Amino acid sequence: MSMEASYAEPEAPMEMPVTEEAKMEMEYGSVSTTSQAEVGDMSVEEVQTYAEKIIYSGHVYLETTAFDDTLAALDQAVKEFGGFVQDSNVNGNTRRNDDGTFRVVDRWATYVVRIPTDRFDAFMALTDGIGNVTSSSRTAENVTSQYTDYEARLDSLRIQEERLLALLEESGDLESLITLEERLSEVRYEIESIERNLRNLDQRLAYSTVTLELQEVEIYTPSVPVQRTFGEKLSNAFADGWSGFVRGLQNFTIGLALYLPTLVLLAVIAVAVVLIVRALRRRAKKKIQPGTPKKDAPKQEDQPK
């Protein structure tokens, strides 16, 4: 036997046919594995694209002395910036007018608006012109890692789906067919779930969220700190105290006017009750007052026999 023949003989077992069960087990085992995208394999353009996946959001507290005008200006600004109002809520306190009608005062509103991300900073700067900004905050959430994980998982699941479909065409065993179909259903459900999450992230990446809380006030709260002398502080304190006293007196007068009819009615009822009680007491005294005293009758023993 030659040297070539001795090396050729061991190759024969490698050509033996593989059973359907063994083939499905090997192929299906490879299907169940997942792969992750390596950042090192990405190009410079892809890395820059992924680095830009940041979700911006802002929160602004505003005061206004012209509530309706400010709401109209806010709606107009959102339209001009190409955004939309996702949610809005307007509330207030109800006050009764002299003619019996009611009006809403001391109103406040909460707006949740979506603004294109490339105009987020400009819109946040614009809010200072809509009303008196007392507080403002913003956040930036980097979802690059989450986004790339979703994409890598989605690519892996699509590869699994293709392999499962190929195995379904080749499989002739009923039990293997049922197993493959169950796995294919699971893979497709995971694909739909990830695609839904990616669409949600894409929407949040394209449109930033800004929450605005608007309060109706009579006087703006000072938002810019200034250096003041002692005399200025004393003068401002006196002015604030006098303004507070005037507002308190106005509120007291308004409250008194609001409840005056009720107070007058209660006063009339109280006076009527007092008069009735006094009349009853006088009548009772007249009934128990003694009349003219009668002479005592002579005693039995004093009468003449």
KADAFEN-V975162 format. One record per residue. RES is the residue in one small letter. PHI is phi in radians with two decimals (* if undefined). PSI is psi in whole degrees, -180 to 180 (999 if undefined). Layout:
res: (RES & RES)
phi: (PHI & PHI)
psi: (PSI & PSI)
This chain:
res: (m & s & m & e & a & s & y & a & e & p & e & a & p & m & e & m & p & v & t & e & e & a & k & m & e & m & e & y & g & s & v & s & t & t & s & q & a & e & v & g & d & m & s & v & e & e & v & q & t & y & a & e & k & i & i & y & s & g & h & v & y & l & e & t & t & a & f & d & d & t & l & a & a & l & d & q & a & v & k & e & f & g & g & f & v & q & d & s & n & v & n & g & n & t & r & r & n & d & d & g & t & f & r & v & v & d & r & w & a & t & y & v & v & r & i & p & t & d & r & f & d & a & f & m & a & l & t & d & g & i & g & n & v & t & s & s & s & r & t & a & e & n & v & t & s & q & y & t & d & y & e & a & r & l & d & s & l & r & i & q & e & e & r & l & l & a & l & l & e & e & s & g & d & l & e & s & l & i & t & l & e & e & r & l & s & e & v & r & y & e & i & e & s & i & e & r & n & l & r & n & l & d & q & r & l & a & y & s & t & v & t & l & e & l & q & e & v & e & i & y & t & p & s & v & p & v & q & r & t & f & g & e & k & l & s & n & a & f & a & d & g & w & s & g & f & v & r & g & l & q & n & f & t & i & g & l & a & l & y & l & p & t & l & v & l & l & a & v & i & a & v & a & v & v & l & i & v & r & a & l & r & r & r & a & k & k & k & i & q & p & g & t & p & k & k & d & a & p & k & q & e & d & q & p & k)
phi: (* & -1.40 & -1.15 & -1.13 & -1.15 & -1.13 & -1.47 & -1.37 & -1.10 & -1.13 & -1.35 & -1.08 & -1.07 & -1.21 & -1.64 & -1.17 & -1.16 & -1.68 & -1.18 & -1.13 & -1.14 & -1.16 & -1.12 & -1.11 & -1.12 & -1.20 & -1.20 & -1.18 & -1.12 & -1.24 & -1.22 & -1.30 & -1.45 & -2.12 & -2.27 & -2.04 & -1.27 & -1.59 & -1.09 & -1.14 & -1.48 & -1.44 & -1.39 & -1.11 & -1.11 & -1.17 & -1.08 & -1.13 & -1.13 & -1.17 & -1.19 & -1.57 & -1.47 & -2.19 & -1.71 & -1.80 & -2.60 & -2.43 & -2.44 & -2.27 & -1.85 & -2.20 & -2.08 & -2.62 & -1.74 & -2.22 & -1.07 & -1.10 & -1.11 & -1.19 & -1.11 & -1.12 & -1.14 & -1.16 & -1.06 & -1.15 & -1.14 & -1.08 & -1.15 & -1.11 & -1.48 & 1.35 & -1.81 & -2.67 & -1.54 & -1.40 & -2.73 & -2.57 & -2.63 & -2.12 & -2.37 & -3.08 & -1.71 & -1.60 & -2.28 & -1.54 & -1.50 & -1.14 & -1.50 & 1.66 & -1.44 & -2.17 & -2.45 & -1.77 & -2.22 & 0.89 & -1.44 & -2.57 & -2.46 & -2.20 & -2.07 & -2.01 & -2.04 & -2.00 & -2.11 & -0.90 & -1.03 & -1.23 & -2.07 & -1.09 & -1.10 & -1.15 & -1.20 & -1.09 & -1.24 & -1.21 & -1.05 & -1.17 & -1.58 & -1.36 & -2.73 & -1.51 & -1.39 & -1.70 & -2.75 & -2.60 & -2.55 & -2.55 & -2.31 & -2.32 & -1.86 & -1.49 & -1.91 & -1.06 & -1.11 & -1.10 & -1.16 & -1.16 & -1.11 & -1.08 & -1.14 & -1.14 & -1.13 & -1.15 & -1.08 & -1.12 & -1.17 & -1.19 & -1.13 & -1.07 & -1.10 & -1.11 & -1.16 & -1.13 & -1.13 & -1.14 & -1.16 & -1.11 & -1.22 & -1.57 & -1.31 & -2.06 & -1.53 & -1.11 & -1.12 & -1.14 & -1.10 & -1.13 & -1.10 & -1.14 & -1.15 & -1.11 & -1.13 & -1.10 & -1.11 & -1.12 & -1.11 & -1.15 & -1.12 & -1.14 & -1.10 & -1.09 & -1.13 & -1.18 & -1.08 & -1.14 & -1.14 & -1.18 & -1.10 & -1.10 & -1.12 & -1.08 & -1.17 & -1.20 & -1.29 & -1.37 & -2.21 & -1.36 & -1.83 & -2.19 & -1.81 & -2.06 & -2.00 & -1.96 & -2.13 & -1.49 & -2.34 & -1.58 & -2.31 & -1.19 & -1.40 & -1.02 & -1.93 & -2.01 & -1.21 & -2.29 & -1.52 & -2.17 & -1.40 & -1.10 & -1.10 & -1.17 & -1.11 & -1.14 & -1.13 & -1.16 & -1.11 & -1.11 & -1.13 & -1.13 & -1.12 & -1.16 & -1.10 & -1.13 & -1.12 & -1.12 & -1.12 & -1.10 & -1.13 & -1.12 & -1.11 & -1.12 & -1.12 & -1.12 & -1.12 & -1.12 & -1.13 & -1.18 & -1.77 & -1.06 & -0.98 & -1.16 & -1.14 & -1.10 & -1.07 & -1.13 & -1.13 & -1.09 & -1.09 & -1.11 & -1.10 & -1.08 & -1.13 & -1.08 & -1.11 & -1.14 & -1.10 & -1.11 & -1.08 & -1.14 & -1.14 & -1.10 & -1.12 & -1.18 & -1.15 & -1.14 & -1.21 & -1.60 & -1.31 & -1.20 & -1.54 & -1.21 & -1.20 & -1.57 & -1.25 & -1.27 & -1.19 & -1.10 & -1.25 & -1.11 & -1.38 & -1.51 & -1.27 & -1.17 & -1.53)
psi: (132 & 170 & -39 & -38 & -38 & -31 & -23 & -29 & -43 & -15 & -16 & -44 & -24 & -20 & 4 & 141 & 145 & 132 & 163 & -38 & -44 & -38 & -44 & -39 & -43 & -45 & -43 & -33 & -37 & -27 & -35 & -8 & 154 & 159 & 152 & 141 & 134 & 129 & -32 & -21 & -8 & 153 & 173 & -40 & -40 & -40 & -43 & -37 & -44 & -34 & -18 & 5 & 79 & 131 & 121 & 145 & 152 & 160 & 125 & 132 & 127 & 151 & 149 & 146 & -7 & 82 & -52 & -43 & -38 & -40 & -41 & -41 & -37 & -46 & -41 & -40 & -41 & -42 & -43 & -31 & 2 & 22 & -166 & 157 & 116 & -37 & 144 & 149 & 124 & 130 & 172 & 176 & 140 & 133 & 139 & 133 & 170 & -30 & 7 & -11 & 173 & 153 & 158 & 127 & 170 & 55 & 158 & 154 & 150 & 121 & 133 & 110 & 153 & 125 & 139 & 136 & -36 & -10 & 15 & -49 & -40 & -39 & -40 & -36 & -31 & -28 & -26 & -22 & -15 & -39 & -172 & 109 & 117 & -22 & 142 & 138 & 156 & 152 & 154 & 115 & 116 & 113 & 24 & -48 & -44 & -41 & -46 & -35 & -42 & -45 & -42 & -42 & -38 & -42 & -42 & -42 & -35 & -36 & -42 & -39 & -43 & -42 & -40 & -40 & -38 & -41 & -35 & -36 & -32 & -22 & 136 & -5 & 129 & -43 & -43 & -36 & -44 & -42 & -44 & -40 & -38 & -45 & -39 & -39 & -41 & -42 & -44 & -36 & -42 & -37 & -46 & -39 & -44 & -41 & -38 & -42 & -38 & -40 & -40 & -44 & -40 & -40 & -42 & -30 & -35 & -34 & 118 & 154 & 128 & 123 & 124 & 129 & 117 & 131 & 132 & 125 & 165 & -35 & 135 & 145 & 128 & 127 & -8 & 117 & 140 & 156 & 122 & 149 & 172 & -41 & -40 & -40 & -42 & -42 & -42 & -38 & -43 & -42 & -43 & -40 & -43 & -41 & -40 & -40 & -43 & -44 & -40 & -42 & -39 & -45 & -39 & -43 & -42 & -43 & -40 & -43 & -34 & -41 & 6 & -46 & -41 & -41 & -41 & -45 & -43 & -38 & -42 & -44 & -42 & -43 & -43 & -41 & -43 & -45 & -41 & -42 & -42 & -43 & -41 & -39 & -42 & -43 & -39 & -37 & -38 & -35 & -37 & 1 & 129 & 146 & -158 & 129 & 137 & 148 & 142 & 139 & 145 & 144 & 159 & -37 & -19 & -11 & 145 & 142 & 999)
